[in-house]
C-alpha cells in the first residue's frame, strides 16, 4: 500500500485570530492568490453539533491560471486546486497549517504526475506568502 501521508507545515502568527485572518487574506492577494472560498469551521461545528471549539477557518486558495493549467492536463485537477490553508487561534496567537510543497508525498498520495507542476507552483507560492508574514514552526506528517 502506498504511503498516503502529506507533510503539513505549521506557521505561527503572534497576532489575534481575526487580525491574522486579515493578514493572511491580504498577503495572499498581494501575491496574486485568491481565496476562492472560506469555511468557518467553528460556526459549522456549533451549528451542526452544538459543540464549541477554538476559532478555526479554512481558506481554499487558488490561482485561476494554475487551475486552468491543471484542468487542461487532468480533469480531476479541482480535487487538488484550490489548496486548503487552515487557521486556528485565540486573542494572542494564531497557527496556520498548509501542506508542504513535496512532490514525493503528492505522487505517493495519488496525485497524477500530469498535475505535479501546477500543484507544486501553487503550494510553493502559498508557503512563500506565509513565510513573509509568519514564523515557520514545523513540518509534520499527517494522514
Secondary structure, 3 states (H helix, E strand, C coil): CCCCCEEEEEEEECCCHHHHHHHHHHHHHHCCCEEEEEEEHHHHHHHHHCCCCCEEEEEEEECHHHHHHHHHHCHHHHHCCCEEEEEEECCCCEEEEEECCCHHHHHHCCCCHHHHHHHHHHHHHHHHHHHHHCEEEEEEEEC
